[in-house]
Amino acid sequence: MAGPRGSLHIVMASLGISQPQAPGLPVFADVPFVAFDTETTGLHTTDRLVELAAVRFRGDVVEGEWSALVDPGLAIPPAATAVHGIRDAHVAGRPSAADVLPAFLGFIEGAALVAHHAPFDIRVLALELLRAGMPLPDNPVLDTCALSRRLELLVPDHRLDTLARAFGVPHGRLHRALADARVAGSLLRAYLRDQRGTAEPLVRRALTCDLLSFRLHADAPVPPSPLVSLIRRARAEQRAMILALTGAASTVRIVPRDVYGVGGSVYLEGDCHQPPWVRTFAAERIVAARLE
């Protein structure tokens, strides 16, 4: 995928960690982080969201918490309920992913993200965002599982509960989104407190070298097609496209930003001439396209 890499560096500059901090200052004390977690209908990244939660903090100060149960639009398999305890009755009448994601995006604005086994959560959310026609956020992401492996900790495994016990992090009922987000955020703070000499450069590199983000993880191959070729030509020539969509009464004018391959589908993201100003369209919805 060819994406707008410069946007990540803009985010990192806004976080204030492009340069090393002065000696003696708490590590990343002024950097906003949001630890987040998802619960889903299964263990595949194409499964649907049933719960999303996030905790925003700076240093040891928790600035806020956010969580939502989500109606996935299908039955939750018993195997998934056995993991997180969420049943169909718990999500009946709850908002869809498309309804809750704008609030989540507002909550994480301007922050670096933290999750345990982050690639899974990123892929789940990326698909839900693209299905909802929303752009992928530019926030850089830290994976507390990957960090624990890089720290070469003397632990039997790198599961969330194992690491929580090793660092003395309180943990209640795991495999619920808000509880897991709290633990992931506390783990990052524990790494930086107890393993500062090793953890600080690892965290700094992860946040400033584009190692993990929503955009960089939407990296499945984009199969060639006349539509993909037209999108790439429009991007190269900075021209608008006129799209005819299934179920739409009128055409849409869009200036392409990117084309993604995620979950076996292709998505077009671009700037529109009317709100919402940035939109995403599944290629399968586009029945005709031309350059303006």
N, C-alpha and C positions, 0 to 999 in steps of 0.2 A: 504494500500500500504506500502510495506517495501522499503524505499528509503535510500540514502546515507546522513544521517542526519549531519554527521561531516562537509560536504561541506558548509553548512550554517554558521557554526561557523568560518570557514576559511574566508568566505566573511566578516563576522562581524569584525573579527580581522583586516582585511585589511582596514576597514572603520575607525578603531581607536577608537571605542566606547565600547570596552570590559570593560574598567575601567572608573569610573566617571572622568569628567574633573576637572581641577583645579578651585577653587572658583574664581569668577570674570571674567572668560573667557566666551565669548558668547556661548550660548548653541549650540552644534553641528556645530559651525562655520566652522570647517575644514572637515566636513562629506559631501561627494558628494551625493546629492539626485537627482533623476529624477522623476518628476511628469509626468504622462502619461494618455492618454484617448483613447478610441476606439469609433467609430461609426459603426453601423452594419445594416444588412438587417432586423433586428427585435429585439424583447425583450428577446429572448431565447438565452441561452449561446451556443447553437448549430448553431445559425445563423452566417452568414459570415461577414467578415470584409469589410468595405467600406472606412474607414479612420482611420489612426493611427498617433498620435502626441506625442511629449515628450519635456520637458523643463528640462535642467540640471542646477543645481545651488548648490552653497555652501553659507550658510548664506543668505545674501541679494544680493549676486553676481550671476547673471544669466550667466552661461558659454556658453550656446548655446541652440538653438531650432532646432527641427527636425519634419517634418510632411510629410505625403504621402497619396494621394488618392489611393484606391485599387480597382481593378476590381474584384468583388466577383464571377464572372463567372455565374451569374444568374440575373434576373430582380430584381430591388429594389422595394419592395411593396410600394404602395402609403402611407400606414400608417407610414412606416419608414421615407419616404421623408418628411412627415408632421412634423416629430420631428426634423430632422437635416438638411433638405433642399437639400440633395444630391440626384441627379437624375441619371438615367442611362447614360445620355449624359455626365455628369461630370466625370464618371469613364470609359467611353468607351476608349479603347486604353491605359489605365493606367496599370502599372505592377500588377501582381498577389500578393497575400499575401506571397507566397513562394519567390518572387523576392525582396520584401521590408523588410522582417523580418531579414535577415542578417545585414542590416544597422541599424535596431532598436537594435539588440543584441549588436552591436558594440557601439552604443550610450549609452546604459545603463551599460556597463561593469564597475564593481567595485563600483556601486552605490546602495544605498537603494532606493526603488521605492515608489511612492506616487500616490494614485488615490482615487477618490470619488466613493463609492460603489465598491471598489476594487475587491471583489470576482467575480463580473460579468465580468470585464475586464480581469481578470486572466484566467477565464475559456474560454472566447472567444479566447484569444491569445494562451492558452495551446493547444486548438484543432487545431488552424491554424498551430502552430509549429509542432505538431505531424503529421498532414496531410502532411506537407512539408518534413517530415523525419528529423526534427531538434530536438536536445535535449532541455529539459526544463531548463531555467536558474535557478541559485541558489540564485538570489537576494532576500533579504527579502523585504516585502511589508508593507506599512502603509496604512490604510484606513481612510481618513479624515472624513468620515461619522461616522464610529465606534468611532473614537476619540472624535468627538463632543458629541456623546451620553455619553461617559464615563466622559467627562468634566461636564456633567449635566448643559449645557448652557440654559439660559432662552430665548429660541427661539421657535416660533410656530411649526417649523418642522426642519428637518435636511437636507433639500434639498440644493444643491450647491448654488443656487441664494439667498436663505434665509440666509445662513451662510455668503456669500460674503457681503450682505448688513449689517449684524450684525457686521462684523469686518472691514467694510470700505474698502473691497477689490474691486478694479475695475473689472468690468465684462462687456464684450460686448455681442455679440450674443452667448448665451450658446447653448449647444448641437452641437457644432463643436469641433473637437478633440483638436486642438491647444488652443482654447479659454478656454475650460474646464481644460486642463492640466495646463495652466497658473494660473487659479483660484485655483486649488487644491494645487499647490506649494505655492501660496501666503497664502492660508489658514493655511498650516502647519507652515509657518513662523509667522503668526499672533497668532496661538495657543501658540507657544513657546515664543512669545514676551509678549502677554497680559495675558496668563494663565500659566506663566512659572512654578510656584511652583507645579501645578497639572499636566501640560502637559508634563514636562520634564521626570518624572518617567514613565509616560504612554508610551511615545515614546521610551524611553530606553528599557522598557520591551518588547514592540512590536517588536523591532529590534533584541533583543538578546535572545528571548525565543522561536524562531521558531513558532510564532503565525500564520503567514500568508506568504505563498510563492507559487510559481508555483508548485513546487513538492508536497508540502503538500496539495495543493488544487486539485491535480489529484488523488483524493481519492475514486473514485467510486469503488464498489466491482469488483474484477476480477473473473469472473465465472471460476470454475474449468474445466480443459480440459487436454487431453494428452499433448498438446503443452505447456500450462502453467506449468504443472508438470515438463516437460523437461527443461523449462527455469529456474525454481527454483532449479532444481538439478544442472544445469550448474553453476548457481550463487554460490550455496553452495560449490561445488567442484572446483570452479574457473577454469572451463573448457570452451573451445571454442565450438561454435555450427556452423554447416554448414547448411545454409538455401537455399532452392530453392523457388524463388519468381515468381509470375505471371508476365509475360511480360519481364522477365530478361533472357538474353541469357546464363548467367553463374551463378554459386552459389556464395553465400556471406559467408565469415567467420566472425563471430562476437563473442565477449566475453560479455555476458549479464551483464548490470549494473542494470537494473530495468525493471519492468513490470507494466504498468499503466492501469487503467480503467478510461476512459474519454468519455463523450458523448455517452455512450452505446457501445463503441468499446474498444478493448484491443490493447495496443501498447507495443512493445519490444524496449528498448534502450540498446545500447551496443557499445563497442569499436571495430572498424573495422581494417582490415589490410591494407587499402588504403584510401586515401582522399575521402570524408570528414571522419575524424578519428572517430567521434562519430555520429552514425546514429540511426534513429528511424524507425521501420517498423510496419505497421498495421498488426495485426495477420491474418486478412482476406487475406492478400497478400502472406502469407507463405503457400505454398502448400506441403512442406516437410521439415523436420528438423531432424538432428541427432547430437549426441555429437561427437566431433572430437576424 
